[in-house]
């Protein structure tokens, strides 16, 4: 394909996106399946027989395509000559899921945490997910509670947009099924296979499944290195020329790792303190009761180095 005839399609962060998952939470193997498919044939999802090629139903093929883009392992491009869309691997996708990638089959729980973080990063293609983690401040709730506040948020944030209540309801349902295990469902089928993201222990079903609770506390399978990576990437996105950021921003501000991972300030501090002990380019400072993360290089560069070092060590 001609480089001149191709262009990346960027979706503004402020554009709300709902229900492109066809009601299917992401499932085990889907992201690797998608990555391998468009790595071999960028136009595979535009084919009439895409579902057959992937070995799934038509709606599932659409869902797999959506989740691949939402998790940022692939990005959509457009060929001006043929007027067709295609998907190419992102560098992140190659690093994680390539044949020689960090964790192609997502065997390390850290990879699910990393994907969770990437899903919520801007540009976010899962508006409900971003709202639930960054704007919805209730720790215990019902699906109706979440739907009601999401509806209000949408009307206030995008007053000129109209979304059917059923559309938003589908997102709420998909969200809770993606992160919470249904302990009461004993029948296992293609339709009831759980999402791998239930392993993160972010959301718990209460009272027979009608109520839910975010787990706001330390996470046993969340490596401190991943928290440090997220903190640095967040700092890179909100700072201009500063070389430090307040810990409270990393815990309580929308888009922060504290909210994305549902971590208290003590956990974020402990993770960053451990990371700082092993590096010379980041440090923790305390002045007049204010704790700050400081860095001597571009935070994105440090984050990439920490991530590569983590996977290099974990694979030994």
One Martini backbone bead per residue (centre of mass of N, CA, C, O) as a GRO file, in nm:
protein
  316
    1UNK     BB    1   0.097   0.035   0.020
    2UNK     BB    2   0.066   0.359   0.004
    3UNK     BB    3   0.172   0.605   0.205
    4UNK     BB    4   0.014   0.845   0.077
    5UNK     BB    5  -0.276   0.677   0.087
    6UNK     BB    6  -0.238   0.697   0.398
    7UNK     BB    7  -0.432   0.720   0.714
    8UNK     BB    8  -0.495   0.803   1.019
    9UNK     BB    9  -0.753   0.737   1.254
   10UNK     BB   10  -0.880   0.981   1.466
   11UNK     BB   11  -1.029   0.991   1.790
   12UNK     BB   12  -1.169   1.191   1.981
   13UNK     BB   13  -1.183   1.197   2.320
   14UNK     BB   14  -1.480   1.347   2.330
   15UNK     BB   15  -1.601   1.106   2.188
   16UNK     BB   16  -1.866   0.913   2.222
   17UNK     BB   17  -1.867   0.551   2.302
   18UNK     BB   18  -2.110   0.291   2.223
   19UNK     BB   19  -2.186  -0.046   2.172
   20UNK     BB   20  -1.940  -0.202   1.991
   21UNK     BB   21  -1.954  -0.505   2.139
   22UNK     BB   22  -2.228  -0.662   2.098
   23UNK     BB   23  -2.240  -0.750   2.424
   24UNK     BB   24  -1.928  -0.837   2.435
   25UNK     BB   25  -1.700  -0.932   2.623
   26UNK     BB   26  -1.394  -0.989   2.654
   27UNK     BB   27  -1.198  -1.276   2.564
   28UNK     BB   28  -1.027  -1.538   2.557
   29UNK     BB   29  -0.805  -1.483   2.276
   30UNK     BB   30  -0.902  -1.232   2.112
   31UNK     BB   31  -0.651  -1.045   2.090
   32UNK     BB   32  -0.464  -1.247   1.953
   33UNK     BB   33  -0.646  -1.309   1.714
   34UNK     BB   34  -0.655  -1.022   1.603
   35UNK     BB   35  -0.355  -0.962   1.578
   36UNK     BB   36  -0.285  -1.193   1.381
   37UNK     BB   37  -0.484  -1.117   1.159
   38UNK     BB   38  -0.387  -0.808   1.098
   39UNK     BB   39  -0.088  -0.880   1.057
   40UNK     BB   40  -0.142  -1.057   0.799
   41UNK     BB   41  -0.437  -0.890   0.742
   42UNK     BB   42  -0.548  -0.570   0.754
   43UNK     BB   43  -0.843  -0.641   0.592
   44UNK     BB   44  -1.007  -0.869   0.744
   45UNK     BB   45  -1.257  -0.694   0.871
   46UNK     BB   46  -1.367  -0.621   0.562
   47UNK     BB   47  -1.457  -0.888   0.512
   48UNK     BB   48  -1.728  -1.092   0.451
   49UNK     BB   49  -1.552  -1.351   0.594
   50UNK     BB   50  -1.442  -1.280   0.881
   51UNK     BB   51  -1.587  -1.483   1.066
   52UNK     BB   52  -1.469  -1.735   0.930
   53UNK     BB   53  -1.170  -1.672   0.971
   54UNK     BB   54  -1.212  -1.653   1.298
   55UNK     BB   55  -1.439  -1.861   1.405
   56UNK     BB   56  -1.709  -1.681   1.425
   57UNK     BB   57  -1.942  -1.476   1.468
   58UNK     BB   58  -2.042  -1.183   1.339
   59UNK     BB   59  -2.066  -1.022   1.609
   60UNK     BB   60  -1.795  -1.116   1.724
   61UNK     BB   61  -1.616  -0.989   1.510
   62UNK     BB   62  -1.693  -0.701   1.585
   63UNK     BB   63  -1.597  -0.720   1.878
   64UNK     BB   64  -1.300  -0.787   1.825
   65UNK     BB   65  -1.236  -0.532   1.670
   66UNK     BB   66  -1.307  -0.332   1.891
   67UNK     BB   67  -1.113  -0.434   2.117
   68UNK     BB   68  -0.851  -0.393   1.962
   69UNK     BB   69  -0.886  -0.082   1.957
   70UNK     BB   70  -0.947  -0.020   2.258
   71UNK     BB   71  -0.659  -0.161   2.352
   72UNK     BB   72  -0.434  -0.067   2.138
   73UNK     BB   73  -0.318  -0.305   1.931
   74UNK     BB   74  -0.474  -0.132   1.717
   75UNK     BB   75  -0.511   0.065   1.408
   76UNK     BB   76  -0.681   0.278   1.206
   77UNK     BB   77  -0.696   0.294   0.851
   78UNK     BB   78  -0.676   0.476   0.525
   79UNK     BB   79  -0.743   0.421   0.184
   80UNK     BB   80  -0.777   0.649  -0.067
   81UNK     BB   81  -0.785   0.473  -0.321
   82UNK     BB   82  -0.992   0.235  -0.205
   83UNK     BB   83  -1.168   0.324   0.032
   84UNK     BB   84  -1.032   0.170   0.288
   85UNK     BB   85  -1.020  -0.015   0.577
   86UNK     BB   86  -0.760  -0.075   0.826
   87UNK     BB   87  -0.540  -0.281   1.035
   88UNK     BB   88  -0.273  -0.202   1.255
   89UNK     BB   89  -0.017  -0.240   1.447
   90UNK     BB   90   0.099  -0.146   1.731
   91UNK     BB   91   0.359  -0.116   1.934
   92UNK     BB   92   0.218  -0.235   2.173
   93UNK     BB   93   0.117  -0.491   2.034
   94UNK     BB   94   0.396  -0.600   1.959
   95UNK     BB   95   0.521  -0.610   2.242
   96UNK     BB   96   0.297  -0.808   2.362
   97UNK     BB   97   0.178  -1.007   2.095
   98UNK     BB   98   0.404  -1.093   1.965
   99UNK     BB   99   0.592  -1.368   1.910
  100UNK     BB  100   0.830  -1.185   2.078
  101UNK     BB  101   0.679  -1.093   2.310
  102UNK     BB  102   0.609  -1.051   2.634
  103UNK     BB  103   0.273  -1.173   2.625
  104UNK     BB  104   0.090  -1.328   2.396
  105UNK     BB  105  -0.108  -1.510   2.619
  106UNK     BB  106  -0.164  -1.377   2.892
  107UNK     BB  107  -0.018  -1.514   3.166
  108UNK     BB  108   0.022  -1.240   3.296
  109UNK     BB  109  -0.156  -1.031   3.497
  110UNK     BB  110  -0.006  -0.769   3.414
  111UNK     BB  111  -0.128  -0.758   3.124
  112UNK     BB  112  -0.417  -0.692   3.213
  113UNK     BB  113  -0.348  -0.429   3.352
  114UNK     BB  114  -0.229  -0.293   3.104
  115UNK     BB  115  -0.486  -0.310   2.930
  116UNK     BB  116  -0.669  -0.158   3.120
  117UNK     BB  117  -0.510   0.104   3.101
  118UNK     BB  118  -0.528   0.140   2.790
  119UNK     BB  119  -0.838   0.154   2.768
  120UNK     BB  120  -0.853   0.434   2.950
  121UNK     BB  121  -0.695   0.579   2.756
  122UNK     BB  122  -0.621   0.833   2.557
  123UNK     BB  123  -0.818   0.745   2.334
  124UNK     BB  124  -1.137   0.648   2.434
  125UNK     BB  125  -1.357   0.365   2.325
  126UNK     BB  126  -1.486   0.349   2.642
  127UNK     BB  127  -1.686   0.550   2.801
  128UNK     BB  128  -1.809   0.384   3.036
  129UNK     BB  129  -1.542   0.293   3.160
  130UNK     BB  130  -1.432   0.572   3.226
  131UNK     BB  131  -1.664   0.658   3.406
  132UNK     BB  132  -1.659   0.429   3.620
  133UNK     BB  133  -1.355   0.493   3.717
  134UNK     BB  134  -1.339   0.836   3.706
  135UNK     BB  135  -1.657   0.945   3.792
  136UNK     BB  136  -1.762   0.713   3.961
  137UNK     BB  137  -1.792   0.727   4.332
  138UNK     BB  138  -1.911   0.449   4.385
  139UNK     BB  139  -1.858   0.143   4.548
  140UNK     BB  140  -2.168   0.090   4.566
  141UNK     BB  141  -2.398  -0.084   4.333
  142UNK     BB  142  -2.613  -0.073   4.069
  143UNK     BB  143  -2.701  -0.076   3.750
  144UNK     BB  144  -2.899   0.160   3.784
  145UNK     BB  145  -2.705   0.360   3.909
  146UNK     BB  146  -2.505   0.369   3.674
  147UNK     BB  147  -2.707   0.448   3.453
  148UNK     BB  148  -2.809   0.715   3.573
  149UNK     BB  149  -2.527   0.859   3.587
  150UNK     BB  150  -2.453   0.825   3.294
  151UNK     BB  151  -2.689   0.985   3.172
  152UNK     BB  152  -2.614   1.252   3.306
  153UNK     BB  153  -2.326   1.275   3.195
  154UNK     BB  154  -2.402   1.280   2.894
  155UNK     BB  155  -2.589   1.531   2.898
  156UNK     BB  156  -2.367   1.729   3.013
  157UNK     BB  157  -2.124   1.665   2.807
  158UNK     BB  158  -2.339   1.584   2.546
  159UNK     BB  159  -2.610   1.768   2.462
  160UNK     BB  160  -2.616   1.695   2.135
  161UNK     BB  161  -2.643   1.406   2.218
  162UNK     BB  162  -2.800   1.082   2.137
  163UNK     BB  163  -2.897   0.814   2.363
  164UNK     BB  164  -3.018   0.530   2.422
  165UNK     BB  165  -3.092   0.355   2.698
  166UNK     BB  166  -3.018   0.075   2.579
  167UNK     BB  167  -2.726   0.144   2.508
  168UNK     BB  168  -2.628   0.206   2.798
  169UNK     BB  169  -2.720  -0.061   2.924
  170UNK     BB  170  -2.527  -0.244   2.763
  171UNK     BB  171  -2.269  -0.128   2.887
  172UNK     BB  172  -2.323  -0.194   3.181
  173UNK     BB  173  -2.350  -0.500   3.144
  174UNK     BB  174  -2.072  -0.548   3.014
  175UNK     BB  175  -1.900  -0.438   3.242
  176UNK     BB  176  -1.985  -0.634   3.478
  177UNK     BB  177  -1.908  -0.897   3.314
  178UNK     BB  178  -1.600  -0.827   3.274
  179UNK     BB  179  -1.527  -0.788   3.612
  180UNK     BB  180  -1.739  -1.011   3.709
  181UNK     BB  181  -1.831  -1.286   3.878
  182UNK     BB  182  -2.064  -1.564   3.829
  183UNK     BB  183  -2.130  -1.777   4.084
  184UNK     BB  184  -2.437  -1.878   3.998
  185UNK     BB  185  -2.317  -1.995   3.728
  186UNK     BB  186  -2.304  -2.342   3.619
  187UNK     BB  187  -2.324  -2.288   3.316
  188UNK     BB  188  -2.121  -2.379   3.039
  189UNK     BB  189  -2.059  -2.158   2.764
  190UNK     BB  190  -2.007  -1.944   2.511
  191UNK     BB  191  -2.194  -1.724   2.668
  192UNK     BB  192  -2.040  -1.778   2.977
  193UNK     BB  193  -1.768  -1.687   2.933
  194UNK     BB  194  -1.531  -1.538   3.089
  195UNK     BB  195  -1.345  -1.279   3.162
  196UNK     BB  196  -1.012  -1.212   3.231
  197UNK     BB  197  -1.081  -0.944   3.411
  198UNK     BB  198  -1.172  -1.092   3.675
  199UNK     BB  199  -0.873  -1.131   3.790
  200UNK     BB  200  -0.847  -0.829   3.914
  201UNK     BB  201  -1.052  -0.762   4.142
  202UNK     BB  202  -1.253  -0.493   4.097
  203UNK     BB  203  -1.532  -0.668   4.097
  204UNK     BB  204  -1.820  -0.735   4.308
  205UNK     BB  205  -2.068  -0.951   4.391
  206UNK     BB  206  -2.382  -0.887   4.553
  207UNK     BB  207  -2.664  -1.014   4.658
  208UNK     BB  208  -2.692  -1.219   4.401
  209UNK     BB  209  -2.593  -0.977   4.174
  210UNK     BB  210  -2.735  -0.680   4.212
  211UNK     BB  211  -2.471  -0.603   4.350
  212UNK     BB  212  -2.183  -0.382   4.363
  213UNK     BB  213  -1.812  -0.375   4.418
  214UNK     BB  214  -1.545  -0.203   4.461
  215UNK     BB  215  -1.198  -0.268   4.492
  216UNK     BB  216  -1.048  -0.065   4.739
  217UNK     BB  217  -0.717  -0.172   4.706
  218UNK     BB  218  -0.498  -0.389   4.718
  219UNK     BB  219  -0.322  -0.585   4.460
  220UNK     BB  220  -0.174  -0.888   4.433
  221UNK     BB  221  -0.141  -0.883   4.086
  222UNK     BB  222  -0.008  -0.588   4.109
  223UNK     BB  223   0.259  -0.447   4.004
  224UNK     BB  224   0.455  -0.185   4.084
  225UNK     BB  225   0.559  -0.129   3.797
  226UNK     BB  226   0.276  -0.063   3.676
  227UNK     BB  227   0.217   0.182   3.849
  228UNK     BB  228   0.460   0.346   3.754
  229UNK     BB  229   0.389   0.353   3.458
  230UNK     BB  230   0.113   0.494   3.490
  231UNK     BB  231   0.217   0.747   3.634
  232UNK     BB  232   0.403   0.843   3.401
  233UNK     BB  233   0.188   0.855   3.177
  234UNK     BB  234   0.010   1.056   3.320
  235UNK     BB  235   0.216   1.282   3.352
  236UNK     BB  236   0.267   1.318   3.046
  237UNK     BB  237  -0.046   1.411   2.989
  238UNK     BB  238  -0.053   1.673   3.214
  239UNK     BB  239   0.219   1.783   3.153
  240UNK     BB  240   0.481   1.988   3.046
  241UNK     BB  241   0.773   2.092   3.211
  242UNK     BB  242   0.756   1.926   3.442
  243UNK     BB  243   0.936   1.708   3.706
  244UNK     BB  244   0.655   1.676   3.869
  245UNK     BB  245   0.411   1.504   4.095
  246UNK     BB  246   0.141   1.468   4.275
  247UNK     BB  247   0.008   1.206   4.438
  248UNK     BB  248  -0.292   1.298   4.440
  249UNK     BB  249  -0.319   1.295   4.129
  250UNK     BB  250  -0.255   0.974   4.111
  251UNK     BB  251  -0.537   0.908   4.279
  252UNK     BB  252  -0.796   1.138   4.222
  253UNK     BB  253  -0.774   1.187   3.926
  254UNK     BB  254  -0.879   1.185   3.627
  255UNK     BB  255  -0.684   0.918   3.479
  256UNK     BB  256  -0.570   0.779   3.711
  257UNK     BB  257  -0.434   0.503   3.868
  258UNK     BB  258  -0.602   0.508   4.126
  259UNK     BB  259  -0.877   0.478   3.973
  260UNK     BB  260  -0.817   0.249   3.769
  261UNK     BB  261  -0.711   0.048   4.025
  262UNK     BB  262  -0.823   0.102   4.303
  263UNK     BB  263  -0.623   0.290   4.488
  264UNK     BB  264  -0.464   0.390   4.746
  265UNK     BB  265  -0.224   0.601   4.845
  266UNK     BB  266  -0.041   0.389   4.985
  267UNK     BB  267  -0.003   0.208   4.729
  268UNK     BB  268   0.117   0.415   4.540
  269UNK     BB  269   0.355   0.492   4.714
  270UNK     BB  270   0.484   0.208   4.743
  271UNK     BB  271   0.534   0.163   4.441
  272UNK     BB  272   0.713   0.418   4.390
  273UNK     BB  273   0.924   0.365   4.607
  274UNK     BB  274   1.030   0.100   4.486
  275UNK     BB  275   1.108   0.212   4.209
  276UNK     BB  276   1.310   0.432   4.320
  277UNK     BB  277   1.522   0.233   4.450
  278UNK     BB  278   1.604   0.119   4.136
  279UNK     BB  279   1.644   0.431   4.053
  280UNK     BB  280   1.771   0.754   3.916
  281UNK     BB  281   1.506   0.891   3.749
  282UNK     BB  282   1.351   0.849   4.026
  283UNK     BB  283   1.156   1.012   4.296
  284UNK     BB  284   1.085   1.089   4.642
  285UNK     BB  285   0.916   1.371   4.786
  286UNK     BB  286   0.912   1.577   5.098
  287UNK     BB  287   0.708   1.879   5.148
  288UNK     BB  288   0.506   1.993   5.372
  289UNK     BB  289   0.340   1.709   5.329
  290UNK     BB  290   0.432   1.679   5.029
  291UNK     BB  291   0.401   1.438   4.774
  292UNK     BB  292   0.646   1.352   4.514
  293UNK     BB  293   0.708   1.282   4.181
  294UNK     BB  294   1.027   1.242   4.034
  295UNK     BB  295   1.203   1.339   3.721
  296UNK     BB  296   1.485   1.348   3.476
  297UNK     BB  297   1.300   1.243   3.250
  298UNK     BB  298   1.100   1.131   3.036
  299UNK     BB  299   0.832   0.954   3.140
  300UNK     BB  300   0.794   0.765   2.896
  301UNK     BB  301   1.081   0.653   2.889
  302UNK     BB  302   1.072   0.527   3.171
  303UNK     BB  303   0.826   0.347   3.132
  304UNK     BB  304   0.940   0.172   2.902
  305UNK     BB  305   1.179   0.064   3.069
  306UNK     BB  306   1.021  -0.071   3.299
  307UNK     BB  307   0.857  -0.264   3.122
  308UNK     BB  308   1.089  -0.414   2.986
  309UNK     BB  309   1.221  -0.504   3.255
  310UNK     BB  310   0.990  -0.667   3.369
  311UNK     BB  311   0.965  -0.880   3.135
  312UNK     BB  312   1.258  -0.974   3.141
  313UNK     BB  313   1.240  -1.084   3.434
  314UNK     BB  314   0.969  -1.265   3.423
  315UNK     BB  315   1.096  -1.471   3.190
  316UNK     BB  316   1.327  -1.627   3.364
   0.00000   0.00000   0.00000
